[in-house]
């Protein structure tokens, strides 16, 4: 989380709204443990990681929606073992990510 603070502060000083996305649950295998975080600015800049790349794009899309609505949300992303293997992952799993807009 600390590695995100510099970018988040810079974005906020530039007047941008920011969403913080945090891993809050993992079922089965997951690339990142609960507590992993990433931040997304309203211009689409990203710092940190919640999945090592597997679902980052989808999280950015959800984050931009949260920036607009201001409504926090819990998102679940996952693959079955068969689906994971088909896209080049070694195993399936589900990750739950909580997204919330940071307020001043």
Secondary structure, DSSP 8 states (H G I E B T S, - for coil): -GGGHHHHHHHHHTT--EEEEEEEEEEE--SS-TT-EEEEETT--EEE-SSTTSSHHHHHHHHHHHHHH---EEEEEEE-HHHHHHTT-SS-EEEEEEEEEE--
